[in-house]
């Protein structure tokens, strides 16, 4: 919270406790109280953003853009906004380049993907556009350009990473707000049109068309083991396979930064023969399961497409991911979803969005096993419940009632049973399902 103070001469000052827990003062002179209160609200918003590490809201950012230089210098002096000379002529390209250079925590493949987004946005904005010149209007125009050229998920990915770049600039107080902050729904969505369930017969023909034992293992690991290919497949070592317990410890480079460097999955029966064949052929001292295709210059996808065509099949989209998705869809029909997600290294939400789909076999099973209503004496449950009995005495079991009680209790039980029978018959009569003639 900020406070307003006034000295004897009428000079007004806004005071607040900054991020470093020191008291700062914005001296406004003999300014009208109405304007002082407005500035106080903005000072509180800027200070909160500085403490929390978030960018300021769009309204406050617009307010700053409309202020005169003297007030901006006062706000910059107390660390609420960046000094104009600190931002200077930093271009968008130079900032993103410096940001990515400093992200030593990212994998090389991730940095390369971010570099591609950098090239896209710089090509749109121009190499000379400064960081502060890029506005929300530019973000909208960039989105429109992407929509005209890319698939929906590619658009989402580009915009989401641009928002990441500008959020870093806002945290450094180089800009007032994130120009991509108003764009919503930038997470990648599942696309059912690109899903292809690869059947067991199809994958067997692909494995049979593979040129060597390593390729047979690569295909089996993707389809029967559900491994991410190439990252998890190439990271797998022989020491990760427990033949006795039939378990596989699967390294997971993709989730390593989340604290999940590996997961444990069964050594599935369908997968084991291909790994054993490859193990027999492995040279002494071999560390990794896959050796020949570990070179970064090897393009597994290109070779896989050739193998699929050699098997007489038409290649499908997302060639390896669809093998993994087919395995997860298959396993979910036999095991609880949370168990399958633990084996394959994703969450139920991600599985529902990107992996699980309805297959042709689901329709076939539904037709082969129609849901039927239980029957009683050839009639459905509902008919058996509402239909009156031809002989209420026999249906209730008068002899059984008599045998269960003493002679002295017999008249009372008979009266109780008779009353209940009348009530039941009367209820049936009122519902219109039977006449009351037999009561």
N, C-alpha and C positions, 0 to 999 in steps of 0.2 A: 504494500500500500504506500501511496505517496501522500504527502501533506503539504498544505499551503501556509506560509508564514508571511508576515508583513511587518516592516520596521516602522519607526516613528515618522519617517519621511514619506511613507506610502509605497515604498518599493516592495514588490512581491517576489517570493522565491518558492519554488517547488523542491521539496527534499524527499529523497527515497534512499533505501538501502540496496546497493548494487549487488551483483553476483559475488563479488569478493568480500561481502559483508561490511563494506565501508559506506558511510553516508555520503551521498552526492547531492549537489545543489545546482538547480537550473535557475539562474537569476534573470528575471523578466522585467525588472524596472517597474515603472508606474503604468502597468497594463491593466485594462478593465478586468474585473473579476470574472465576467462571463467568459472571456478568452482564456484566462488563467485556468479556469475549471476544465475547459476543453483540452488544453495542453496537458493538464494533470492526468486526464483519462488516457491520453496517448502515451504519456511517460510510463504509466502503469502497464500498458499493453506491451510496450517495447522492453521494459525491464523484465516482465514475465517471460517474454520470448527469449531474452538473453539468458535468464536463469535456467529455463527448461531446455534450451538448445533447439527450439523450434523456430520456424520462420514466423513473421508477424502475419496477422490476418490481412485479407485483401483491402479492407476498409482503411486500416491504419497505414498500409503501404500507399494507398492513393492520397491519404492526408499528407504524408511526408512529401510526396511528389509535388504537391501544390504549395509547400511552404517556401518562404523566402530564405535566402542564404544566411542572414544573421541568426535566425532561429535554428537552422540546420547545424550551424557551427557550434551553437550552445549544446545541442543534443549530442553531437559528435564528441565534444570535449568531455562529456561525462560517460562516454562509451555506449550510448544507446543506439547510435547508427555509425556506419563507417564514414570516415572522412573522405570527401571527394578526391583528394589527392592520393589516398590509399588505394582507391579503385583505379584511378587514372584511366589509361587507355587499354586495360586488360581486355583482350578479345575473348570471345566465346571459345574459340579454338584453343587458345593458350591456356585458359582456365581448365578446360576438360583434360587437356594434355597433362597439366600439372597434377590434377586430381588423380588421374589414372596412374601416373608415375608414383604417386605417394601411396597407392593401394597395394602395398607389398603383401597383403594378406590374401589377395585374390590369385587364383590359378591362372596360368598363362592362357588357357582356352577361354576362361571367363573374360579376361582383359581383351582378348582379340574380339570377342563378341561386342564388348562395350566400345571398342575402337570403331567397329563398323557403324554403330549408332552415331558416334562422334562424326564420322565422315558424312553420314546422311544429314544431320542437322546443320553442320557447317556448310555443306553444299547448298542447303536451302537458304541459310541466313547470309552467307557470304563470309569470306575469310577475315574481313575487316570489321565486322560488327562487334561492338563491345558487349561485355556481359550485361551491363545495365541497360543497354538499348533494347534487349530482347524482352518483349512484353507478352502479356496473355494473348493479345491479338496475333502476335507471331506464332504462338503455340497453337492457336486455332487454325491458322493458315497452314502450318506444318502438318497438322493432323489431316486436313483436307487433302493435302498433296499425297500423304501416305495412303489414304483410303483409295485414291484413284490408281495406285500402283501396286499395292500389296494386299495379301490376304489379311483377314481380320485379326488373327493372332499375331501376325508380324507387326501390324499397326500397334496393337496393345503393347507388345514387347518394346518397340521403339519409343513410344510415348512414356512408358513406365521407367525406362532407363534415362530418358531426358529429365524426367521429374527427379530422378536420383541425382543427376548432375547439379541441377539448380537448387535442390535441397541442401547439398553440400555448400554451395555458395551462400545460401541464406544463413546457414549455421555459422559461417565465417563472417557474417555481417557485411558481405560485399554487395548484397542486394537486399531490398526491403522485403520482398515476398517472392515466392516461387511462381513463375508464370505458368507452370503446368499444374499448379495446385488445384485449380478448379476442375480439372478433367477427372472424371470418375470411371470406374469399371475398367481399369487397365490391367487386371490380372488375366493371364492366359486361360482361355476356356477350352473345354473339350469339344472336339468336332466329330460327331458321330458319322459324318459322311466319309471321313478318312479312316474309319475303323474297318479292319478286315480280320475276321476270325479265321485263323489258319488251322484246318482240321488235322487230325492225327495222320490220316491217309496222305494229305498233301505234304506235311512236313517230312514224312518218311520218304516220299519220292524225292524231296529236295536233299535230304541227307544221303540218299543213295547216289545222287548225282554229284556229290561233293568230291573234290579231287584228291583229298588226303584225310588222314585221321585227325589232324588238327582242325580242319574245316568241319569235319563231322562233329567234333567236340564243341566248336564255336556255335554251330547251329543248335545242337542239343542243349547247351547251356542257356541259350536265349529262349528256346521254346519250352523245354522241360524243366529248366532251373529257374527261369524268370529273371536272369541276370541282365543288368543294363550292359549294352554292347555299344562301343568297345570298352568303356571305362572299367567296369567290374570284371569283365571277362579277361582282359589283359592284366589286371592286377592280381588275379587268382594264382596262388602258389600251391604246390603239392603238399606243403605242410598245413594248408588250410583244410585239407580233406581228411576226415577221420573215418577210415574204412571200417573200423570195428564197430563204432557206434552209429555209422551211417549218417553222419552230419557233415555239413560244409560251413566253414567260417568264411563269409563272403566280404572282402574289403569293399567299402563304399566311398570312393572319392567324392561323389556328389554330396553326400550328407556328412562328410567329415567335419566341416566347419560348424555343424549343429551339435557336435559331440557324439555323433553316431558313426564312428569310423568303420564299423563292421556290423554284420548281423549273422545269425546262425539259422540255417535252413536244413531241411532233410536232404539226404542224398537220395533223391527220388529214384524209384525203380527204373523208370524209363531213361533216366540220365546215366545211371551207374555204368552200363556196358561200354558206353563211348569213352568215359573217363578211364576205365580199366584198360581198354584197348590202347589208348594214348599213353598211359603209364607204362605199359609193357614196351612201347617203342621209344620212350624218353631216354636220352643219354644219361649216363651216370653223373650225378651231381646237379642235374637240372633243377632249377629253382621254381620257375614259372610253368604253369600248365601250358600256356601258349607261348611259343618261342619264335617261330619263323615269321609271324606277322606282327611282331612288336614294334617294328620300325614305323616311325611317324609318317613316312612316305607311303605306307600301305593304306589303301582305301578299301576297308572291309565292305562298305556298302556297294561299291562298284562290282567287286567280285561276287558278292551275294546275289546281285541282280542277274549276273551271268549264270550262276548256278541255278537260280529259279527258272530261267528260260531253258536251260539244258534239261531240267526236269519236266518240261512241257507245260509249264504254268505261266500265267501272266503275272509279272511282278506287281506287288501291292505297294501302296504308299507307306511311309514310315516303316521300312522293311523290318528293322529289328525291334522297334517299339511295339509293333503289332504282334510280334511273337511273344513278347513279354505280357502284353495285354491279353492275348489269347490264353496264356497259362494262368493268369490271375482269374479270368472269367471262368475257366475250367475248374480251378481249385475251389473257387467260391461256391460251387455247386455241391461240394463234398465236405467243406470245413467251414467253421465260423469265420466271418469276415475279418475280425480282429486278429485271428491266428494267421490267416493268409497275408494280411498286411505286414505282420511282424516278420514273416518269412521273406517277403518280397521287398521290404524296406520302404514302404510308403504309409500314408494315413488312409483311414476309411473315406475321408472327404475327397482326397486326391484320387483314390481308387474309383469312387463313384463318378467323379467328373471326367477322368481321363482313361480308365482302364476297363471298367465293367460295362458290358453291353448285352443286349438280348441277341441270342443266336438262333439259327434255324433248328437246332436240336431242342431248344426250349419249346418251340411250337410243336415239334413232333411228339415230345413227351406229354404235352398238354392234351394232344389228340388221342394218344394211346392210353392215357389214364384219366378219363373224364371224372370229374367230381360227381359222386352219386349220393343221393339222400339215403340214409339207413332205412331199412324196411322192417316191419313187424308183421309176420303172417301174410306177406305179399303186399302189404300196404305201406305207404310212407309213414315216417314218424308222426307227421302232422295229422294224417288220417287216423292213425292208431290212437292219438290222444283225444281227438274230439268225437270219435264215433262211439255211440252208446253200446254197452254190452247187451247181448241177447238175454242172458240170465245173470243179473247182478249178484245173486246169491252165490252161484258157482264161481264167478270171476273173482269175488273177494275172498272166497275160501271160508265158508261158514264152519266147516268141520274143523279147520285149523284153529279158528277163533275159539271154538268150544273146547278143544283139547288143551288150549294154553291156560285155561282158568278153572278155578274150582266151581263146584255146583252152585255154591251160594252166590258167586259172582256172575253166573251165567245170564240171568234175566237182565241185569244192568248192561252187560256187554252187548246183548242182542238189541236192546233199545237204542243204545248209542250207535250201533252199526246201522240199524234201520233208519234213524234220523239222518245219518250221513248219506245213506243211499238216496233218500228222498231229496236231500239238498242237491246232490250231484245230478239227479235226473231232472230236477226242476231247473237247474242252471243250463243243462243241455237244451231243455224245452224252450227257455227264454231266448237262447241264442239262435234258435231256428234250425238246429242241426238234427233234431229228432222230435217226435211227438211225445206227449206226456201220457199216452194211453197205457203204457206199461207200468206207471207208478202205482 
